[in-house]
Amino acid sequence: MQQQGEEVLIASTLIIGIIVVFLIILFTVFQRRKNQLLREKATEKKRFEREIAETQIEIREETLRNISWELHDNIGQLLTLAKIQLQNATPESLDDISETITKSLNEIRSLSKLINPEFIKNIALKDALQLEVERFNRLQFIKASLHISGEEKELNQKHGIILFRILQEFFSNTIKHARGSKLEVYLQFQSNQLTIKAIDDGVGFNMEEIQQKGIGLENMKTRAKLINADINLESKPNLGTELNIYYYF
């Protein structure tokens, strides 16, 4: 009887020991997995912050290029015209001179919004796009329009910067290469999604070729993935190009 009791005690001790060891192993595995996830999350956060910083620099560089161009070619021409008008001024031409100077001042005011160092950091996506559309129309680059539908929702500020940079790349390609006459941008707000569509009527391109050597397209997709967004670019020769971005709240 005593022997049976000892055997039960030994068996119980072994079972408890096995359970304890199993729990220790399970806890160790869990802790390692938890630490790995924390490290991955920290790495992903650093990568995201680095991407935001790089994107802000790219937007700032693009903005400064635009400002430089407008100062030299647009405002410079207006001021030169005003100077010529003043040199040949007559009482009848004062209204024309005043109009030229007023136009120059309005152009400078438009640029002053972009020069503000807080502009890139704080501006909302809708406002940034509106400024771009106004600039394209003002400088007669292309006939551009912005259409907004649905109940507007506030976007994550950093996500808005990424979205604006993706669209800015599309706009740059449209202006420089598409040779189109019209650019339309749509923001459609839904309960859990923002759909952004940008369409030009330019010369288009072969999608297979751009996918083989299109670094710009890969950059767009990589950035979209960072903010849980999907992106789709469609184009055909002589039928224009369409960019669709699906951002999920």
Helices and strands as residue ranges (DSSP letters): H 2-69, I 70-75, H 76-87, G 91-93, H 94-115, H 119-122, H 125-138, E 143-149, H 157-173, I 174-178, E 182-189, E 193-200, H 207-213, H 215-226, E 229-235, E 241-248
